[in-house]
Amino acid sequence: MRVNVYAEELTDNIEIHSKVIEGQEFTGLRIYLHLPVTLPDGTQAQGAFMHHPGDDDSSAVTFWGKRDLRGVLRKALAMLDTHYDSAPMNPASAERHPVLTDADAAADLAGTPRPDYPSA
């Protein structure tokens, strides 16, 4: 199965979930999604899918694992760093995409804006 999630749908609303099934512990990393929509006046908006206060029916993607998920996530980030570091310069800005560091990831999770890095 392949699932496509677009960068503009990703949020910094991330949760860790754990459960035990037949003595085996599973850990899940859940990332909530906000689907962008075009309003009748043509403006774009996105946010949680709320039926009414307290009833959040937002979509999310959960990555479950029996083992530590950090290894595969680090590999994915390293592959993205390699891709962006070796990608040709962006003709619109004549700049290379910067490499995301651990400090940058922490700033992203904290919601700190980074003017040197393209937004999702």
Backbone atoms as SQL, in Angstrom:
CREATE TABLE atoms (id INTEGER PRIMARY KEY, chain TEXT, resi INTEGER, resn TEXT, atom TEXT, x REAL, y REAL, z REAL);
INSERT INTO atoms VALUES
  (1, 'A', 1, 'MET', 'N', 0.854, -1.174, 0.000),
  (2, 'A', 1, 'MET', 'CA', 0.000, 0.000, 0.000),
  (3, 'A', 1, 'MET', 'C', 0.899, 1.234, 0.000),
  (4, 'A', 2, 'ARG', 'N', 0.523, 2.221, -0.753),
  (5, 'A', 2, 'ARG', 'CA', 1.235, 3.492, -0.783),
  (6, 'A', 2, 'ARG', 'C', 0.257, 4.567, -0.346),
  (7, 'A', 3, 'VAL', 'N', 0.746, 5.462, 0.526),
  (8, 'A', 3, 'VAL', 'CA', -0.056, 6.576, 1.015),
  (9, 'A', 3, 'VAL', 'C', 0.685, 7.860, 0.679),
  (10, 'A', 4, 'ASN', 'N', 0.002, 8.777, 0.035),
  (11, 'A', 4, 'ASN', 'CA', 0.603, 10.074, -0.280),
  (12, 'A', 4, 'ASN', 'C', 0.099, 11.115, 0.706),
  (13, 'A', 5, 'VAL', 'N', 1.027, 11.766, 1.387),
  (14, 'A', 5, 'VAL', 'CA', 0.719, 12.875, 2.278),
  (15, 'A', 5, 'VAL', 'C', 1.561, 14.044, 1.788),
  (16, 'A', 6, 'TYR', 'N', 0.933, 15.164, 1.538),
  (17, 'A', 6, 'TYR', 'CA', 1.628, 16.322, 0.996),
  (18, 'A', 6, 'TYR', 'C', 2.121, 17.215, 2.117),
  (19, 'A', 7, 'ALA', 'N', 3.274, 17.859, 1.901),
  (20, 'A', 7, 'ALA', 'CA', 3.933, 18.667, 2.928),
  (21, 'A', 7, 'ALA', 'C', 2.992, 19.698, 3.540),
  (22, 'A', 8, 'GLU', 'N', 2.136, 20.288, 2.726),
  (23, 'A', 8, 'GLU', 'CA', 1.244, 21.325, 3.256),
  (24, 'A', 8, 'GLU', 'C', 0.161, 20.752, 4.178),
  (25, 'A', 9, 'GLU', 'N', 0.008, 19.422, 4.209),
  (26, 'A', 9, 'GLU', 'CA', -0.960, 18.793, 5.102),
  (27, 'A', 9, 'GLU', 'C', -0.361, 18.468, 6.478),
  (28, 'A', 10, 'LEU', 'N', 0.962, 18.390, 6.558),
  (29, 'A', 10, 'LEU', 'CA', 1.622, 18.019, 7.805),
  (30, 'A', 10, 'LEU', 'C', 1.504, 19.124, 8.844),
  (31, 'A', 11, 'THR', 'N', 1.393, 18.724, 10.098),
  (32, 'A', 11, 'THR', 'CA', 1.332, 19.678, 11.197),
  (33, 'A', 11, 'THR', 'C', 2.424, 19.337, 12.200),
  (34, 'A', 12, 'ASP', 'N', 2.602, 20.208, 13.173),
  (35, 'A', 12, 'ASP', 'CA', 3.535, 19.886, 14.253),
  (36, 'A', 12, 'ASP', 'C', 2.804, 19.229, 15.424),
  (37, 'A', 13, 'ASN', 'N', 1.563, 18.808, 15.204),
  (38, 'A', 13, 'ASN', 'CA', 0.794, 18.089, 16.206),
  (39, 'A', 13, 'ASN', 'C', 1.176, 16.618, 16.101),
  (40, 'A', 14, 'ILE', 'N', 2.104, 16.188, 16.957),
  (41, 'A', 14, 'ILE', 'CA', 2.677, 14.842, 16.910),
  (42, 'A', 14, 'ILE', 'C', 2.515, 14.195, 18.275),
  (43, 'A', 15, 'GLU', 'N', 2.123, 12.925, 18.275),
  (44, 'A', 15, 'GLU', 'CA', 1.928, 12.189, 19.520),
  (45, 'A', 15, 'GLU', 'C', 2.652, 10.840, 19.461),
  (46, 'A', 16, 'ILE', 'N', 3.034, 10.350, 20.632),
  (47, 'A', 16, 'ILE', 'CA', 3.590, 9.004, 20.763),
  (48, 'A', 16, 'ILE', 'C', 2.523, 8.146, 21.444),
  (49, 'A', 17, 'HIS', 'N', 2.249, 6.987, 20.877),
  (50, 'A', 17, 'HIS', 'CA', 1.275, 6.046, 21.442),
  (51, 'A', 17, 'HIS', 'C', 1.966, 4.710, 21.659),
  (52, 'A', 18, 'SER', 'N', 1.584, 4.018, 22.717),
  (53, 'A', 18, 'SER', 'CA', 2.114, 2.686, 23.005),
  (54, 'A', 18, 'SER', 'C', 0.962, 1.758, 23.320),
  (55, 'A', 19, 'LYS', 'N', 1.131, 0.502, 22.948),
  (56, 'A', 19, 'LYS', 'CA', 0.153, -0.509, 23.326),
  (57, 'A', 19, 'LYS', 'C', 0.858, -1.859, 23.387),
  (58, 'A', 20, 'VAL', 'N', 0.313, -2.741, 24.181),
  (59, 'A', 20, 'VAL', 'CA', 0.853, -4.084, 24.321),
  (60, 'A', 20, 'VAL', 'C', -0.176, -5.061, 23.782),
  (61, 'A', 21, 'ILE', 'N', 0.268, -5.919, 22.869),
  (62, 'A', 21, 'ILE', 'CA', -0.595, -6.944, 22.284),
  (63, 'A', 21, 'ILE', 'C', 0.128, -8.275, 22.435),
  (64, 'A', 22, 'GLU', 'N', -0.504, -9.201, 23.141),
  (65, 'A', 22, 'GLU', 'CA', 0.058, -10.539, 23.374),
  (66, 'A', 22, 'GLU', 'C', 1.491, -10.452, 23.894),
  (67, 'A', 23, 'GLY', 'N', 1.724, -9.538, 24.834),
  (68, 'A', 23, 'GLY', 'CA', 3.035, -9.400, 25.458),
  (69, 'A', 23, 'GLY', 'C', 4.058, -8.612, 24.662),
  (70, 'A', 24, 'GLN', 'N', 3.721, -8.200, 23.460),
  (71, 'A', 24, 'GLN', 'CA', 4.647, -7.439, 22.606),
  (72, 'A', 24, 'GLN', 'C', 4.272, -5.973, 22.659),
  (73, 'A', 25, 'GLU', 'N', 5.245, -5.115, 22.992),
  (74, 'A', 25, 'GLU', 'CA', 4.965, -3.679, 23.048),
  (75, 'A', 25, 'GLU', 'C', 5.171, -3.048, 21.669),
  (76, 'A', 26, 'PHE', 'N', 4.224, -2.234, 21.269),
  (77, 'A', 26, 'PHE', 'CA', 4.277, -1.507, 20.013),
  (78, 'A', 26, 'PHE', 'C', 4.293, -0.015, 20.327),
  (79, 'A', 27, 'THR', 'N', 5.075, 0.743, 19.581),
  (80, 'A', 27, 'THR', 'CA', 5.133, 2.196, 19.735),
  (81, 'A', 27, 'THR', 'C', 4.727, 2.818, 18.415),
  (82, 'A', 28, 'GLY', 'N', 3.878, 3.830, 18.505),
  (83, 'A', 28, 'GLY', 'CA', 3.414, 4.517, 17.306),
  (84, 'A', 28, 'GLY', 'C', 3.729, 5.999, 17.360),
  (85, 'A', 29, 'LEU', 'N', 4.152, 6.539, 16.236),
  (86, 'A', 29, 'LEU', 'CA', 4.370, 7.972, 16.069),
  (87, 'A', 29, 'LEU', 'C', 3.228, 8.487, 15.211),
  (88, 'A', 30, 'ARG', 'N', 2.356, 9.310, 15.792),
  (89, 'A', 30, 'ARG', 'CA', 1.172, 9.814, 15.087),
  (90, 'A', 30, 'ARG', 'C', 1.390, 11.276, 14.707),
  (91, 'A', 31, 'ILE', 'N', 1.218, 11.574, 13.438),
  (92, 'A', 31, 'ILE', 'CA', 1.329, 12.941, 12.920),
  (93, 'A', 31, 'ILE', 'C', -0.035, 13.334, 12.381),
  (94, 'A', 32, 'TYR', 'N', -0.611, 14.374, 12.958),
  (95, 'A', 32, 'TYR', 'CA', -1.933, 14.838, 12.518),
  (96, 'A', 32, 'TYR', 'C', -1.807, 15.661, 11.246),
  (97, 'A', 33, 'LEU', 'N', -2.851, 15.612, 10.434),
  (98, 'A', 33, 'LEU', 'CA', -2.884, 16.306, 9.154),
  (99, 'A', 33, 'LEU', 'C', -3.981, 17.358, 9.152),
  (100, 'A', 34, 'HIS', 'N', -3.712, 18.445, 8.479),
  (101, 'A', 34, 'HIS', 'CA', -4.726, 19.478, 8.247),
  (102, 'A', 34, 'HIS', 'C', -4.809, 19.698, 6.747),
  (103, 'A', 35, 'LEU', 'N', -5.942, 19.359, 6.174),
  (104, 'A', 35, 'LEU', 'CA', -6.138, 19.489, 4.736),
  (105, 'A', 35, 'LEU', 'C', -6.411, 20.939, 4.378),
  (106, 'A', 36, 'PRO', 'N', -5.583, 21.522, 3.500),
  (107, 'A', 36, 'PRO', 'CA', -5.872, 22.893, 3.072),
  (108, 'A', 36, 'PRO', 'C', -7.124, 22.930, 2.193),
  (109, 'A', 37, 'VAL', 'N', -7.908, 23.979, 2.356),
  (110, 'A', 37, 'VAL', 'CA', -9.125, 24.154, 1.560),
  (111, 'A', 37, 'VAL', 'C', -9.178, 25.574, 1.017),
  (112, 'A', 38, 'THR', 'N', -9.895, 25.725, -0.077),
  (113, 'A', 38, 'THR', 'CA', -10.131, 27.051, -0.632),
  (114, 'A', 38, 'THR', 'C', -11.515, 27.506, -0.199),
  (115, 'A', 39, 'LEU', 'N', -11.565, 28.651, 0.450),
  (116, 'A', 39, 'LEU', 'CA', -12.829, 29.207, 0.926),
  (117, 'A', 39, 'LEU', 'C', -13.572, 29.876, -0.229),
  (118, 'A', 40, 'PRO', 'N', -14.876, 30.133, -0.080),
  (119, 'A', 40, 'PRO', 'CA', -15.646, 30.748, -1.167),
  (120, 'A', 40, 'PRO', 'C', -15.059, 32.058, -1.675),
  (121, 'A', 41, 'ASP', 'N', -14.345, 32.807, -0.811),
  (122, 'A', 41, 'ASP', 'CA', -13.755, 34.074, -1.268),
  (123, 'A', 41, 'ASP', 'C', -12.402, 33.873, -1.943),
  (124, 'A', 42, 'GLY', 'N', -11.958, 32.592, -2.091),
  (125, 'A', 42, 'GLY', 'CA', -10.706, 32.299, -2.786),
  (126, 'A', 42, 'GLY', 'C', -9.495, 32.193, -1.874),
  (127, 'A', 43, 'THR', 'N', -9.626, 32.526, -0.605),
  (128, 'A', 43, 'THR', 'CA', -8.491, 32.413, 0.310),
  (129, 'A', 43, 'THR', 'C', -8.313, 30.959, 0.738),
  (130, 'A', 44, 'GLN', 'N', -7.087, 30.639, 1.156),
  (131, 'A', 44, 'GLN', 'CA', -6.757, 29.303, 1.620),
  (132, 'A', 44, 'GLN', 'C', -6.808, 29.254, 3.140),
  (133, 'A', 45, 'ALA', 'N', -7.268, 28.140, 3.681),
  (134, 'A', 45, 'ALA', 'CA', -7.303, 27.941, 5.127),
  (135, 'A', 45, 'ALA', 'C', -7.012, 26.478, 5.407),
  (136, 'A', 46, 'GLN', 'N', -6.519, 26.216, 6.600),
  (137, 'A', 46, 'GLN', 'CA', -6.378, 24.838, 7.039),
  (138, 'A', 46, 'GLN', 'C', -6.396, 24.814, 8.558),
  (139, 'A', 47, 'GLY', 'N', -6.824, 23.700, 9.095),
  (140, 'A', 47, 'GLY', 'CA', -6.902, 23.555, 10.536),
  (141, 'A', 47, 'GLY', 'C', -7.508, 22.222, 10.886),
  (142, 'A', 48, 'ALA', 'N', -7.702, 22.024, 12.169),
  (143, 'A', 48, 'ALA', 'CA', -8.300, 20.778, 12.643),
  (144, 'A', 48, 'ALA', 'C', -9.715, 20.633, 12.100),
  (145, 'A', 49, 'PHE', 'N', -10.129, 19.382, 11.887),
  (146, 'A', 49, 'PHE', 'CA', -11.483, 19.102, 11.401),
  (147, 'A', 49, 'PHE', 'C', -12.375, 18.913, 12.617),
  (148, 'A', 50, 'MET', 'N', -13.012, 19.989, 13.054),
  (149, 'A', 50, 'MET', 'CA', -13.810, 19.978, 14.278),
  (150, 'A', 50, 'MET', 'C', -15.298, 19.928, 13.937),
  (151, 'A', 51, 'HIS', 'N', -15.982, 18.870, 14.410),
  (152, 'A', 51, 'HIS', 'CA', -17.438, 18.813, 14.263),
  (153, 'A', 51, 'HIS', 'C', -18.077, 19.844, 15.183),
  (154, 'A', 52, 'HIS', 'N', -17.569, 19.908, 16.389),
  (155, 'A', 52, 'HIS', 'CA', -17.978, 20.893, 17.392),
  (156, 'A', 52, 'HIS', 'C', -16.893, 20.869, 18.469),
  (157, 'A', 53, 'PRO', 'N', -16.857, 21.840, 19.365),
  (158, 'A', 53, 'PRO', 'CA', -15.789, 21.871, 20.376),
  (159, 'A', 53, 'PRO', 'C', -15.650, 20.524, 21.098),
  (160, 'A', 54, 'GLY', 'N', -14.409, 20.058, 21.151),
  (161, 'A', 54, 'GLY', 'CA', -14.125, 18.789, 21.804),
  (162, 'A', 54, 'GLY', 'C', -14.268, 17.571, 20.916),
  (163, 'A', 55, 'ASP', 'N', -14.689, 17.735, 19.667),
  (164, 'A', 55, 'ASP', 'CA', -14.873, 16.615, 18.741),
  (165, 'A', 55, 'ASP', 'C', -13.983, 16.811, 17.518),
  (166, 'A', 56, 'ASP', 'N', -12.689, 16.562, 17.708),
  (167, 'A', 56, 'ASP', 'CA', -11.695, 16.707, 16.641),
  (168, 'A', 56, 'ASP', 'C', -11.658, 15.422, 15.828),
  (169, 'A', 57, 'ASP', 'N', -12.014, 15.500, 14.562),
  (170, 'A', 57, 'ASP', 'CA', -12.021, 14.339, 13.680),
  (171, 'A', 57, 'ASP', 'C', -10.949, 14.486, 12.603),
  (172, 'A', 58, 'SER', 'N', -9.823, 15.117, 12.968),
  (173, 'A', 58, 'SER', 'CA', -8.738, 15.330, 12.014),
  (174, 'A', 58, 'SER', 'C', -8.110, 14.010, 11.591),
  (175, 'A', 59, 'SER', 'N', -7.620, 13.983, 10.367),
  (176, 'A', 59, 'SER', 'CA', -6.883, 12.819, 9.879),
  (177, 'A', 59, 'SER', 'C', -5.503, 12.797, 10.516),
  (178, 'A', 60, 'ALA', 'N', -4.925, 11.617, 10.558),
  (179, 'A', 60, 'ALA', 'CA', -3.572, 11.449, 11.083),
  (180, 'A', 60, 'ALA', 'C', -2.948, 10.233, 10.421),
  (181, 'A', 61, 'VAL', 'N', -1.639, 10.194, 10.436),
  (182, 'A', 61, 'VAL', 'CA', -0.880, 9.034, 9.982),
  (183, 'A', 61, 'VAL', 'C', -0.104, 8.533, 11.188),
  (184, 'A', 62, 'THR', 'N', -0.206, 7.237, 11.478),
  (185, 'A', 62, 'THR', 'CA', 0.527, 6.658, 12.601),
  (186, 'A', 62, 'THR', 'C', 1.485, 5.600, 12.058),
  (187, 'A', 63, 'PHE', 'N', 2.758, 5.725, 12.424),
  (188, 'A', 63, 'PHE', 'CA', 3.791, 4.760, 12.066),
  (189, 'A', 63, 'PHE', 'C', 4.002, 3.861, 13.283),
  (190, 'A', 64, 'TRP', 'N', 3.658, 2.578, 13.159),
  (191, 'A', 64, 'TRP', 'CA', 3.770, 1.640, 14.277),
  (192, 'A', 64, 'TRP', 'C', 4.996, 0.773, 14.100),
  (193, 'A', 65, 'GLY', 'N', 5.609, 0.422, 15.233),
  (194, 'A', 65, 'GLY', 'CA', 6.766, -0.467, 15.176),
  (195, 'A', 65, 'GLY', 'C', 6.894, -1.311, 16.419),
  (196, 'A', 66, 'LYS', 'N', 7.408, -2.549, 16.247),
  (197, 'A', 66, 'LYS', 'CA', 7.724, -3.419, 17.375),
  (198, 'A', 66, 'LYS', 'C', 9.049, -2.994, 17.988),
  (199, 'A', 67, 'ARG', 'N', 9.900, -2.419, 17.153),
  (200, 'A', 67, 'ARG', 'CA', 11.226, -2.000, 17.588),
  (201, 'A', 67, 'ARG', 'C', 11.289, -0.483, 17.569),
  (202, 'A', 68, 'ASP', 'N', 12.423, 0.019, 17.950),
  (203, 'A', 68, 'ASP', 'CA', 12.681, 1.452, 18.000),
  (204, 'A', 68, 'ASP', 'C', 12.507, 2.057, 16.605),
  (205, 'A', 69, 'LEU', 'N', 11.617, 3.041, 16.489),
  (206, 'A', 69, 'LEU', 'CA', 11.353, 3.701, 15.205),
  (207, 'A', 69, 'LEU', 'C', 12.446, 4.696, 14.814),
  (208, 'A', 70, 'ARG', 'N', 13.271, 5.113, 15.782),
  (209, 'A', 70, 'ARG', 'CA', 14.224, 6.194, 15.518),
  (210, 'A', 70, 'ARG', 'C', 15.201, 5.865, 14.408),
  (211, 'A', 71, 'GLY', 'N', 15.629, 4.601, 14.302),
  (212, 'A', 71, 'GLY', 'CA', 16.595, 4.234, 13.263),
  (213, 'A', 71, 'GLY', 'C', 16.069, 4.502, 11.863),
  (214, 'A', 72, 'VAL', 'N', 14.850, 4.044, 11.583),
  (215, 'A', 72, 'VAL', 'CA', 14.291, 4.244, 10.240),
  (216, 'A', 72, 'VAL', 'C', 13.994, 5.723, 9.988),
  (217, 'A', 73, 'LEU', 'N', 13.562, 6.449, 11.028),
  (218, 'A', 73, 'LEU', 'CA', 13.298, 7.880, 10.847),
  (219, 'A', 73, 'LEU', 'C', 14.601, 8.649, 10.615),
  (220, 'A', 74, 'ARG', 'N', 15.666, 8.276, 11.329),
  (221, 'A', 74, 'ARG', 'CA', 16.974, 8.914, 11.088),
  (222, 'A', 74, 'ARG', 'C', 17.457, 8.641, 9.666),
  (223, 'A', 75, 'LYS', 'N', 17.258, 7.401, 9.200),
  (224, 'A', 75, 'LYS', 'CA', 17.658, 7.059, 7.835),
  (225, 'A', 75, 'LYS', 'C', 16.893, 7.919, 6.830),
  (226, 'A', 76, 'ALA', 'N', 15.578, 8.087, 7.060),
  (227, 'A', 76, 'ALA', 'CA', 14.774, 8.913, 6.151),
  (228, 'A', 76, 'ALA', 'C', 15.271, 10.349, 6.142),
  (229, 'A', 77, 'LEU', 'N', 15.580, 10.908, 7.319),
  (230, 'A', 77, 'LEU', 'CA', 16.099, 12.281, 7.381),
  (231, 'A', 77, 'LEU', 'C', 17.465, 12.388, 6.710),
  (232, 'A', 78, 'ALA', 'N', 18.323, 11.390, 6.901),
  (233, 'A', 78, 'ALA', 'CA', 19.639, 11.406, 6.251),
  (234, 'A', 78, 'ALA', 'C', 19.493, 11.364, 4.731),
  (235, 'A', 79, 'MET', 'N', 18.543, 10.565, 4.244),
  (236, 'A', 79, 'MET', 'CA', 18.312, 10.510, 2.798),
  (237, 'A', 79, 'MET', 'C', 17.812, 11.852, 2.277),
  (238, 'A', 80, 'LEU', 'N', 16.920, 12.509, 3.030),
  (239, 'A', 80, 'LEU', 'CA', 16.447, 13.836, 2.616),
  (240, 'A', 80, 'LEU', 'C', 17.585, 14.850, 2.642),
  (241, 'A', 81, 'ASP', 'N', 18.431, 14.800, 3.687),
  (242, 'A', 81, 'ASP', 'CA', 19.584, 15.704, 3.741),
  (243, 'A', 81, 'ASP', 'C', 20.478, 15.514, 2.527),
  (244, 'A', 82, 'THR', 'N', 20.760, 14.257, 2.175),
  (245, 'A', 82, 'THR', 'CA', 21.595, 13.972, 1.007),
  (246, 'A', 82, 'THR', 'C', 20.928, 14.495, -0.259),
  (247, 'A', 83, 'HIS', 'N', 19.641, 14.264, -0.385),
  (248, 'A', 83, 'HIS', 'CA', 18.906, 14.734, -1.568),
  (249, 'A', 83, 'HIS', 'C', 18.993, 16.255, -1.703),
  (250, 'A', 84, 'TYR', 'N', 18.674, 16.968, -0.622),
  (251, 'A', 84, 'TYR', 'CA', 18.662, 18.420, -0.692),
  (252, 'A', 84, 'TYR', 'C', 20.067, 18.992, -0.816),
  (253, 'A', 85, 'ASP', 'N', 21.051, 18.336, -0.205),
  (254, 'A', 85, 'ASP', 'CA', 22.426, 18.825, -0.285),
  (255, 'A', 85, 'ASP', 'C', 22.991, 18.655, -1.691),
  (256, 'A', 86, 'SER', 'N', 22.556, 17.599, -2.400),
  (257, 'A', 86, 'SER', 'CA', 23.083, 17.351, -3.737),
  (258, 'A', 86, 'SER', 'C', 22.161, 17.865, -4.835),
  (259, 'A', 87, 'ALA', 'N', 20.994, 18.392, -4.448),
  (260, 'A', 87, 'ALA', 'CA', 20.040, 18.894, -5.446),
  (261, 'A', 87, 'ALA', 'C', 20.594, 20.135, -6.126),
  (262, 'A', 88, 'PRO', 'N', 20.277, 20.324, -7.388),
  (263, 'A', 88, 'PRO', 'CA', 20.711, 21.550, -8.050),
  (264, 'A', 88, 'PRO', 'C', 20.132, 22.772, -7.351),
  (265, 'A', 89, 'MET', 'N', 20.796, 23.879, -7.538),
  (266, 'A', 89, 'MET', 'CA', 20.328, 25.098, -6.904),
  (267, 'A', 89, 'MET', 'C', 18.935, 25.451, -7.381),
  (268, 'A', 90, 'ASN', 'N', 18.136, 25.999, -6.494),
  (269, 'A', 90, 'ASN', 'CA', 16.792, 26.439, -6.807),
  (270, 'A', 90, 'ASN', 'C', 16.903, 27.651, -7.724),
  (271, 'A', 91, 'PRO', 'N', 16.440, 27.564, -8.974),
  (272, 'A', 91, 'PRO', 'CA', 16.600, 28.697, -9.891),
  (273, 'A', 91, 'PRO', 'C', 15.868, 29.951, -9.437),
  (274, 'A', 92, 'ALA', 'N', 14.796, 29.791, -8.686),
  (275, 'A', 92, 'ALA', 'CA', 14.039, 30.962, -8.247),
  (276, 'A', 92, 'ALA', 'C', 14.814, 31.774, -7.218),
  (277, 'A', 93, 'SER', 'N', 15.579, 31.092, -6.368),
  (278, 'A', 93, 'SER', 'CA', 16.287, 31.819, -5.316),
  (279, 'A', 93, 'SER', 'C', 17.797, 31.723, -5.451),
  (280, 'A', 94, 'ALA', 'N', 18.287, 30.904, -6.399),
  (281, 'A', 94, 'ALA', 'CA', 19.724, 30.691, -6.600),
  (282, 'A', 94, 'ALA', 'C', 20.382, 30.211, -5.311),
  (283, 'A', 95, 'GLU', 'N', 19.667, 29.425, -4.523),
  (284, 'A', 95, 'GLU', 'CA', 20.204, 28.880, -3.280),
  (285, 'A', 95, 'GLU', 'C', 19.980, 27.381, -3.247),
  (286, 'A', 96, 'ARG', 'N', 20.854, 26.708, -2.507),
  (287, 'A', 96, 'ARG', 'CA', 20.639, 25.291, -2.240),
  (288, 'A', 96, 'ARG', 'C', 19.712, 25.167, -1.046),
  (289, 'A', 97, 'HIS', 'N', 18.997, 24.058, -0.970),
  (290, 'A', 97, 'HIS', 'CA', 18.191, 23.786, 0.222),
  (291, 'A', 97, 'HIS', 'C', 19.146, 23.516, 1.371),
  (292, 'A', 98, 'PRO', 'N', 18.975, 24.146, 2.522),
  (293, 'A', 98, 'PRO', 'CA', 19.841, 23.870, 3.661),
  (294, 'A', 98, 'PRO', 'C', 19.575, 22.486, 4.243),
  (295, 'A', 99, 'VAL', 'N', 20.569, 21.930, 4.921),
  (296, 'A', 99, 'VAL', 'CA', 20.438, 20.628, 5.561),
  (297, 'A', 99, 'VAL', 'C', 19.776, 20.821, 6.918),
  (298, 'A', 100, 'LEU', 'N', 18.811, 19.982, 7.234),
  (299, 'A', 100, 'LEU', 'CA', 18.088, 20.055, 8.504),
  (300, 'A', 100, 'LEU', 'C', 18.921, 19.383, 9.588),
  (301, 'A', 101, 'THR', 'N', 19.256, 20.114, 10.633),
  (302, 'A', 101, 'THR', 'CA', 20.005, 19.572, 11.759),
  (303, 'A', 101, 'THR', 'C', 19.054, 19.191, 12.882),
  (304, 'A', 102, 'ASP', 'N', 19.570, 18.499, 13.910),
  (305, 'A', 102, 'ASP', 'CA', 18.748, 18.155, 15.068),
  (306, 'A', 102, 'ASP', 'C', 18.209, 19.414, 15.735),
  (307, 'A', 103, 'ALA', 'N', 19.044, 20.472, 15.816),
  (308, 'A', 103, 'ALA', 'CA', 18.589, 21.733, 16.417),
  (309, 'A', 103, 'ALA', 'C', 17.471, 22.352, 15.583),
  (310, 'A', 104, 'ASP', 'N', 17.582, 22.246, 14.259),
  (311, 'A', 104, 'ASP', 'CA', 16.535, 22.765, 13.380),
  (312, 'A', 104, 'ASP', 'C', 15.234, 21.995, 13.594),
  (313, 'A', 105, 'ALA', 'N', 15.336, 20.672, 13.723),
  (314, 'A', 105, 'ALA', 'CA', 14.141, 19.859, 13.940),
  (315, 'A', 105, 'ALA', 'C', 13.474, 20.247, 15.253),
  (316, 'A', 106, 'ALA', 'N', 14.274, 20.471, 16.298),
  (317, 'A', 106, 'ALA', 'CA', 13.708, 20.884, 17.587),
  (318, 'A', 106, 'ALA', 'C', 13.015, 22.235, 17.458),
  (319, 'A', 107, 'ALA', 'N', 13.632, 23.157, 16.705),
  (320, 'A', 107, 'ALA', 'CA', 13.021, 24.477, 16.492),
  (321, 'A', 107, 'ALA', 'C', 11.728, 24.334, 15.712),
  (322, 'A', 108, 'ASP', 'N', 11.710, 23.453, 14.720),
  (323, 'A', 108, 'ASP', 'CA', 10.492, 23.219, 13.941),
  (324, 'A', 108, 'ASP', 'C', 9.371, 22.702, 14.836),
  (325, 'A', 109, 'LEU', 'N', 9.693, 21.752, 15.710),
  (326, 'A', 109, 'LEU', 'CA', 8.678, 21.198, 16.603),
  (327, 'A', 109, 'LEU', 'C', 8.176, 22.238, 17.584),
  (328, 'A', 110, 'ALA', 'N', 9.052, 23.179, 17.953),
  (329, 'A', 110, 'ALA', 'CA', 8.648, 24.233, 18.880),
  (330, 'A', 110, 'ALA', 'C', 7.885, 25.346, 18.168),
  (331, 'A', 111, 'GLY', 'N', 7.827, 25.277, 16.823),
  (332, 'A', 111, 'GLY', 'CA', 7.115, 26.295, 16.060),
  (333, 'A', 111, 'GLY', 'C', 7.929, 27.546, 15.811),
  (334, 'A', 112, 'THR', 'N', 9.253, 27.447, 16.001),
  (335, 'A', 112, 'THR', 'CA', 10.131, 28.596, 15.769),
  (336, 'A', 112, 'THR', 'C', 10.326, 28.783, 14.271),
  (337, 'A', 113, 'PRO', 'N', 10.012, 29.959, 13.719),
  (338, 'A', 113, 'PRO', 'CA', 10.181, 30.168, 12.282),
  (339, 'A', 113, 'PRO', 'C', 11.654, 30.154, 11.892),
  (340, 'A', 114, 'ARG', 'N', 11.933, 29.619, 10.723),
  (341, 'A', 114, 'ARG', 'CA', 13.300, 29.578, 10.203),
  (342, 'A', 114, 'ARG', 'C', 13.296, 30.234, 8.830),
  (343, 'A', 115, 'PRO', 'N', 13.688, 31.479, 8.741),
  (344, 'A', 115, 'PRO', 'CA', 13.626, 32.181, 7.457),
  (345, 'A', 115, 'PRO', 'C', 14.545, 31.606, 6.395),
  (346, 'A', 116, 'ASP', 'N', 15.572, 30.836, 6.819),
  (347, 'A', 116, 'ASP', 'CA', 16.523, 30.278, 5.861),
  (348, 'A', 116, 'ASP', 'C', 16.064, 28.958, 5.255),
  (349, 'A', 117, 'TYR', 'N', 14.918, 28.430, 5.708),
  (350, 'A', 117, 'TYR', 'CA', 14.465, 27.127, 5.270),
  (351, 'A', 117, 'TYR', 'C', 13.066, 27.217, 4.707),
  (352, 'A', 118, 'PRO', 'N', 12.821, 26.636, 3.534),
  (353, 'A', 118, 'PRO', 'CA', 11.481, 26.723, 2.958),
  (354, 'A', 118, 'PRO', 'C', 10.460, 26.058, 3.854),
  (355, 'A', 119, 'SER', 'N', 9.301, 26.678, 3.986),
  (356, 'A', 119, 'SER', 'CA', 8.243, 26.099, 4.836),
  (357, 'A', 119, 'SER', 'C', 7.613, 24.919, 4.134),
  (358, 'A', 120, 'ALA', 'N', 6.988, 24.060, 4.944),
  (359, 'A', 120, 'ALA', 'CA', 6.347, 22.840, 4.411),
  (360, 'A', 120, 'ALA', 'C', 5.162, 23.194, 3.563);
